Amino acid sequence: MPFNLCNLGISVKLLFSGYLLVIAIGYGVATLQIMFTHGMADGKFGLSIEDIVYSYYGNRSGSVLESKLNGSMKMNAPDAERFRIIQWVRDGGDAKSFEHDVKPIFEQRCVACHNAAAAGLPDFTRFENIRARAESDQGATFSSLARVSHIHLFGIAFIFMFVGLIFSLASGVPRPVKGAAIVMPYVFLLLDIASWWLTKLDPHFALLVVAGGSGLAMAFVFMLTVSMYEMWVLPRKLPFRDRRNALTRS
């Protein structure tokens, strides 16, 4: 029997469909997470070029602390308390005024999450960590970019290997289109990762971040749609069994 998505057994179709749908939900949640982190870098909800520049290149006219208080951390403290911290930063961030004016705010609003036990977050129980983030905002550090880059390279490549494997069993896609769709995620993944490092060096590369992320999303949506269509819709439309062999056509 020809091997393609149309002719798979119901159990295999359910297996493939469940995987694709969970990955789609994960993609949506990841997009929402980006909106609440990078998307708030300029203090406004929604991802913009300015958000990307601030996240990777930084806002060199301000501090990391001020950027966070006006961005992703904006909802964690009342305006009056945020303004007191921002004013302390702009006044030079000295230790004496910190003890009297700002430390109680950090103890009440921040240290529940920013403490020595919190992995990946700065420890705001130590003044030197707070003072370091009151300096000019240089964006993402090279160490954080290296950490996130290797996680994305391994994780997303692994995800698209299985998405591409399922899509390769689609028999109704022309060979050049199928090949381009399978390769596209890896090309745009490399472009996406490279654009982070380039934007860290020069803010004009921020548009490449948008291009890389958009290319990944388009490739996924295309392969998901075609795969689901050939598994569940196409068999009902064909008057006879699909005899095309997806493996030899790919």
Buried (B, 14 or more C-beta within 10 A) or exposed (E): EBBBBBBBEEEBBEEBBEBBEEBBEEBEEEEEEBBEBBBBBBBBEEBBEBBBBBBBBBBEEBBBBBBBBBBBBBEBBEEEBBEBBBEBBEEEBEEEBBEEBBBEBBEEBBBEEBBEEEEEEBBBBEBEBBBBBBEEBBBBEEEEBEEEBEEBBEEBEEBBEEBBEBBBBBBBBEEEEBEBBBEBBBBBBEBBBBBBBBBBEEBEBBEBBBEBBEBBBBBBEBBBEBBBBBBEEBBEEEEEEBEBBBEEBB
